[in-house]
Structure formats: C-alpha cells, structure tokens
Amino acid sequence: MDFMTGRIMRRRSRGLRAMTAGAIATALFFGLAPAAHQTETLRPKTDADELQTQSGVMESMAMDDMHKPGDPHLRFTSPRTPTPEDIARADRLSADLRAAIEKYRDYHVALQEGYKQFLPNLKQPVYHFTNYREGFLERFRFNPTQPTTLLYKKTPEGFDLVGAMYTAPRGATEEELNQRVPLGIATWHAHVNICLPPKDRRATADWTKFGPKGSISAEEACKAEGGRFYPQLFGWMVHVHPFETTREKIWVH
C-alpha cells in the first residue's frame, strides 16, 4: 500500500466511525424499546408512523394540559417533601442553567453549537431544539449547564428562549433521577404505553386510537388492533424554565 492510498483509507475509516457514532447517538436518544425484550434499537425512525409518533410526543410534551396526572400515556416520578438541601440544590441548578443558556437567546448560536430544531414544520406551542450528542452523553452523566434540549416559542422575529429540558435513561430509578434534579422540587416524566398501528395500515390509521394521545394504552388492546406496543418511548425528561421568577414556575411540568 503506497502512502497516499493508506492516507485515504485512514480518512475514510475516521469518517465512517464519526458517521456511525452520530447515527447511534441519534438512534439511542430517539430509539423505541420493544415490549418483548426492552432493548434499544439502532434504526433511525423515518417511517411515516414513527414520524407521526414523534410529532405527537413532541406536541404533547409542549402542551401543559398533557402533563397532568391520570394520563395513561404519561408516567411521573413520585412526589416528595422538599428538604432544605433539595431547595438549595434546585436553586443552584436553575441559576447555573440560566447563566449557561443565556447565549442561546439568539437561536442562531444554538444552531451553530449543535442544537437542531425538531419537526420544524409541525406547528407547536413550544419548539424543541435538541443536541443529540448531549442527549447521548446524558445516558452516562449529568451536565446541568448543557441540557439535551432548548425550548423556544415562535415569534415574528424568530424564536424566544423559554427554557430547557434535561433527559435521563429510560431505565433510571427514581433515586438516580433525584440525584440529577431533586424530586422534592421537580417532577420527571416519561411517555409510556404507546400503541403504534400495523405498518401496512399506517397511512389510514385512526390516530384517535394510536400514538401518544390515542385511546389505546394497554398491551392487550394494542394486540387486538394488530398494533405494536411500547411500554416506554424515549427516556425520562424534566422541563426547566430558569428565566421565570418563582421556584414553582421554574420547575413547573
């Protein structure tokens, strides 16, 4: 092998490794866990039914009335009585986050630093700009100054930064979530009991039955419709609004 050929092959190898890492990071963050064995899938979700599901999830995450106890498609962490240490730690977290994301008030900076607008063509009350690299890394560590997702409201001039979202692995325990953000102050949530329609019926599916806002929330009912049931979609999430003026509004879910 001559010098030039070897150099080209090494460059291709590095490019393949980088591309694979990016694909895996995206898939791990947005992957679905099959009910049968709860494993992550590495296949990017681009089919129409998965896009519909992602759209519904993002829309439901952005709407306050979807984040209420009793919704069969949402799981919340158990409430705890806050301790003085919880209050102090939550206040430090929100202050550190506010300082860290101040620069992202200009959404162009967010785009330059790897945050990508999710489902830009879907009209939403709140738009999610997600950094998939950060989402992948949050599976292994917690960086309170570098959230997985930035939350923006649309304005005539562009976007207005209103908050951020932390994420955690779907298998995280409540104690592990508490170590990230105290459960005495904040409530983490997960999107659960999702039934997707059969692939050959996705174009004509009744989305009042299927998806994250559908009426089907039990595995047996999903099977009866020929659907695919997912006990949990994505990992755990918690919204933070660090520019608000009260602790209750900062950690509202």
N, C-alpha and C positions, 0 to 999 in steps of 0.2 A: 504494500500500500504506500503510494507516494505521499508527500507531506500535505499537498493540497486536498487530496481525497480524504485523508484522515481528518483534516480540519473541518471539512464539510460534514462528514459523518458525525463528528462530535457536536457540531452546531445543531444538526437535525435531532440528535439524541436529547440535547438540552431543551430544545423546543418542544419535543414530544412529552418530556417529563413535565414541563411547565403547563402544557395544554391539559395533560391528564390530571394534574393537581387541581387546576381550575375547574375542570369538569366534575371531579369528585367532590370538591368543596361545595359547588352549587347543588349537586345531587344529594349530598348528605344533609344540607340545610333544608331543602325542599322535598326530600325523599319521603315516600309513604312506607309504612310498616305493614306488611301483610298480616292479617289476623292469625294465620296459621303458625308462623314462627317468629314474628316480631323482629325481623331483620331489616336493615336499611337496604334500599335498592339504589344502585348507582346509575339507573337510567334516567336521563333528564326528562321532565314531564312537559311534552309539547303537544300531545294529542288534544283534541277538542274537549274531551270530557275532563282531562286534568286541568286544562286552561279554565274551563268553567268552574271547576272546584277551587282553583287558586283565586279566581275572581271573587267567588262567593266568600271565601275565607278572608281575603283582604278587605272586602266590603264589610263583613261582619265585625272584623277587628276594629274598623274605623267608626262603627256606629255604637253610640253609648247604649242604646236600647237592646243591643245584642249581648251586652255584658252584664246580664242580670242572673241571679241565682234562679234555678229552675229550668234553664235552657238545657235540653238533653244533649246538645252538641258542645257544651262548654263545661269544663271541669275547673274548679277553683281550689286554691290552697285553703286550708282550714284557718279561720280567724284566730288570732292570739291577742292576749292583753299586752300592749306595748310596755316594755321596760324603759327606764331612763337611758340605758345603753342603746336600745333599739332606736329611740328618738334621736339620740346624738349621732348614731351611725347613719341613719337615713338622712339627717340634715347635712352631714358631711358629703354623702353620696350626691345629693341633689346640687349642692354648692359646687362640688368638683365637676359634675356633669355640665352644669350651666357655664362654667368657665371654659370647659373643653370644647363645647359645641357652639360657642358664640360665633366663631368664624364661619360656621355653616349657615348663618343667617343669609349669607349670599350662597344660594343653592349651587351656583356655578363652582364654588370651592368644593362643595360636597361631591359634585360630579368629577372634578379633577382628582379627588382623593379616593376614588373607587366606589362611591355610592351610586347605585343605579336605580332609576325610577322604576318601580314595579307596576306593570299593567298601566302604562300611561294613557291608553285610550279608554280606560274604564273610568267613568265619572264617579268620584268618591268624595265623601266629606273630608277625609284625610288621606293624603298620598304618602306611600311608604317608599323611601329611598334606602335600599339595602346594600350593605357591603358584604358580599358573600364570603370574602376572606375572613372578615371579623366574625361572621356567623359560624364559620368552620372552627375558628380558633376558640370561640366561646364554648365549644364542646369540651375543652380541656382546661380552660382557665377563665377567670372573670376579670375584665378590664373595665372598671366603671367609667373611665374617661373616653372609651372608644366603643360606643354602643353598636349593636348589629344594624339597627335601623334608625333613620331620622324621620320624623313625622312633620309633614308640611300641609298647610292649607293653601288652596289655589287662590291667587289674587289676579287682578287685571294686569299687574306688572310682572307676575311670575309666581313665586311661592313664598309663603311666610312660615318660618320655622316655629313649630309649636311644642315640640317635644322629641322624645326618643324612645326606643324600645330595646330592652335587654332580652337576651334569649338564654336558654339553658337546655341541655339534652333532655329528650323526652323521658329517659329513664331516671332522671334526677329525683331524689327523695325530697320530702318537704324540708328536712333538716339541711340538705345541701342547698336548696333554694334559699332557705333562711340565712345561710352563710353568705350568700351573694347580696340579697336585699332582705332586710328583716320582715318577717311575716306579721309582726305586730303593727307594722306601718303600711306595707304594700300587699296586694293580693296578686299572685301569679295566676295565669290561666292557660289552659290548653284546649285545643279543638279536638273533640272526641266524637266517637260513634257516627262516623261518616259512611254513608252508603253511596257508592257510585253506580251508575246504570251499566248494564252489559255493553260491551264495546260496540256490538252491532246495532245497538239502539240509542247510541249517544246523540245522534242528530235529532231524534224525535223524543228524547227523554222528557219526562214530566219532572221539572226541577222544583215543583212544589213537594215532591216526594223525595227526590235525591239531593245529594250535596249537603253542605254545611248549614243550610237553612231549611232542608227538607223535613217532611214529617216522619221519615223512617229513621229511627235511632237505635234499633235493636238488630242484632245479627240475624236472628231467625226471620224477621220481617224482610230484611235485605235479601236473604237467600230465596225467600218466597217470590221475590220480584226478579230473581236472576241476577241480582247485583253483586258488587264486590264490597265487602265490609272492612273498614279500617278503624280499629279501636282508638287510634290517636293519629292526628295529622300534624306534622311539624313537631317542634319541641315546645318547652314551656316559654311563656312570654310575660313581660310586665312592662306597662307603659309608664313613662315618667314625663311630667310637664314642668321642668325646672324653672321656667320663666314665670310661673304662677306665684302668687303672693302668700298663699297659705299652704300648710303641710297637707291638708286634706285635698286641695286641688292639685297639688304637685303629684300626689300618688293616687289620684282617682283612677279607677279602672272602668 
